[in-house]
């Protein structure tokens, strides 16, 4: 006797939820590899259900991406977070985590795009200012210092509360043109708090 796809899906659903809970417990216990395995199994079981419940898998992808970040597997985490966003285009947490991960990997243009989307979703000005700062970093690395200063000015205009921070970036860019290309990302990360 073969189960109908609908009945199989109903039976699979509690098992998927149980795997998510198990992954959360493993994550808390800092057993990241086991948590990743549990989330992978949950995704496989959900994919076996051919009804295309992509929106329901978004939290699984998000948890998987977060676990990969904790396990220092940042490149793979970006892929999982992208899947979470594809499943739920309004996932603020997925955009925020992916922007942080992209910033850590020094993919500033891509991180800026995520922050701009985050600003649209939340209505906050801070992500938009952070996106401008990341655009400035990317321009600096390319040697386009005038565009970098323009990006920092835009950040100062958007986020008036922290205008002095952006002015510091502008001043440093002007005073050290020859070293500006080699600023460590950790320094700039103080100004970009995703």
Beta strands, then each sheet from edge to edge (+ up, - down):
end
